[in-house]
Every structure is written in C-alpha cells, then in structure tokens.
C-alpha cells in the first residue's frame, strides 16, 4: 500500500498496483495481472493507473466511495492516466461532469491527462473519466465531487439573513405598534382634556346665552313698553288737539288741526302695532303694512275706496318700517281727500318689492284726477315736505307723476338701519 499508484522496477520488470488493488507485471507484449483472487490474467484493455486531484497544492487520491469537497472560489486540478500496453500513446480520454449519475455528457480531451475546474455552480457532481484504447476498448471511473457554495450562498447565511430580516421587521412593527399605542394614549388624553374644555365652554356658552336671552327679553320688553307709552302719549296729544279743535271758533284753522291730529293718530297706530309685534328689532313688512293700510283706510269708509296691494314679505329695521308707514299714510290720506272728485270707482294701489340685492321699490298710485307736476314740485305744503323728508331718510329718491292719476315712487336700499 505504501507504493500505491507508483511504478517499481524489479528484475527489469515493471510492476504496478492498480486502483482496483491488482498487481500488474509488464512484458514486451502485454501485461499480466495478478488479481486479488491470485489468478494471472493477460490484460490488453486500458486501465487507470492514477486518478488524483490537486487542491491548495495538496495531492489527494480519489476513490469511488469518498466525496471530495471543493471550497468556493478555488480551482480544482484533476490528474489521471491509463495504461494500454504497447499503445499508450494512442489513448484518448473523455470526461463527463454532471449532477446525475445516470447519463453522461462526454467531452473529448484527446490525450490530455489533466483537467482544471473553476467557478462551478455549487452542488454534488459525478465526475466520470473514460480512457479509450486503439482497439476501441474503454475503461471508465466515476467519482463524486462536491463544490461548496460561497459563504453568501450557504443555507446558514440565508437563514441568518432571513432571521435578521424577520427580527428587523418585527422590531419595526413593534416600534410602530408601540409608537401607535403611545400616540393613541396621548390622543386619548388630549381628547379627554378637550372634552373637559368643551364641556366647560358649553357650560359657559349656555350661561352666556341665558344671560343674552334674558337681556334680549328685557330689551324687547323695554322697547315694547316704550312703544306702548309713546302710543299712549300720542293718543293724549290727539285728544288735546281734539278738545282744542272743538273750542276753536276759527273755521280756517280746524282743517289744519284735523290733519295734524290724523298724523298723530297714524304715528300712534304705528307704535301700537310695534308694541303688539313679536319682534322689536326687525319686522316682516307684508302683514304689518297690509294691516296698517287697512287701519288707515278705515278713516275713509265713506269714500268707498278700493285698495290693491302687491307687497313682498321683506324684512326691515323698525325705523325703515316707520318711515314706509308714514309715507303710505300721507299719500293714502292725500288721495282719499283730493284725488277722487267725480271718480266713479276710486282705487289706490300700493307696491313694495325687491328689485335686486338690498334694493327695494315702494310705489303708491291712484286713478284720480292727478296733478300738475310743476306745481307740486314747487309746492311748500306740509304733506309733500313730510314725504320728501321721509324719502331722504330712507336714502331713496322720490319720483312722482300727475298724469292719468297720481303716482309716487321711491327706490331705496334696504340697509341695516335707516
């Protein structure tokens, strides 16, 4: 065994121990093999005398039982030789390197007796070398070679990376979950604080609203009381004027006192209706003005007036409502007194509607005898002065026409307070 794979020169005869363990004696014509069974056989087919590998400058002998492992990144050198007595120079070699032992992928290397392998994919391979003699006889030997994976291709590395990745992801998930929990806790605390603040604000708001409502109620009551007292005072003034009128002997002064008394009664009626209204700040004009006109025309039932109204339900401030009612009273009274001489069906039409954003049209016309526009323009009567003054108070422009009956128009802005 110490001379395994080496030639010995004994008695001018070449002796060699084969890979299978047989002893060979060379002659001039053929080789004699002494098999393990101690029988001598003439041998002519090729036989391998060596099959070894050199790895990291180390010589290793291959056998069919062992698995030779090659580290990643290293080259492998395989040496082999065979004997074909008398025709060794004619030997050719084929090799196959496959992962399956069942089939071969022969590659002819002619008479080369060494192979180099590098950058082979990891895994277990079956390396088969075939020697073919000149007579066509062949000999094959198969061995196992395991090319180890690179360090980053090993299952341990992949498992470690996977474990690190899982740990990393788990850590991130845990940190995010913990952050979420902390944020949730802070959010709950903030919600609780804000809830308490909202409850306090709500209580304060309710208290403030209660105080405001109480103040508004007191204010409404106070304003209603003022309207009531103004109405009473105006009625007292009207009564005084009535007493004065009865005691007067001058017949020319009586009509003036009657006109003044009617204006005072009109203002008293306005304040009485304001006193009875639900709101003391703003008034929905439609019902209020229609009721006021009905009360005013009640003074002239003997004239059989027909009143037509086209009044839009617009909300106005109290001062605006008072001005509109005073203008309506003055114009209705003038028409009832002076417009319908010889008019069979006297009619007065009142219009009030919106003509755009915050713009209101107010008009009163009759089918009476009309008037001279120039005379009215230069007139200095108290009635026209009152109407013009109230129109300016509404920030409106007064227009009139005496053709085909009297017609007065005012277009004004519906401001917050007039």
Secondary structure, 3 states (H helix, E strand, C coil): CCCCCCEEEECCEEEEECCCCCEEEECCCCEEEECCCCCEEEECCCEEEEEEEEECCEEEECCCCCEEEECCCCCEEEEEEEECCCCHHHCEEEEEEECCCCCCCCEEEECCCEEEECCCCCEEEEEEEEEECCCCCEEEEEEEEEECCCHHHCHHHHHHHHHHHHHHHHHHHHHHHHHHHHHHHHHHHHHHHHHHHHHHHHHHHHHHHHHHHHHHHHHHHHHHHHHHHHHHHHHHHHHHHHHHHHHCCCHHHHHHHHHHHHHHHHHHHHHHHHHHCCCCCEEEHHHHHHHHHHHHHHHHHHHCCEEEEEECCCEEEHHHHHHHHHHHHHHHHHHHHHHCCCCCCCEEEEEEEEEECCEEEEEEEECCCCCCHHHHHCCCCHHHHHHHHHHHHCCCEEEEECCCCCEEEEEEECCCCC
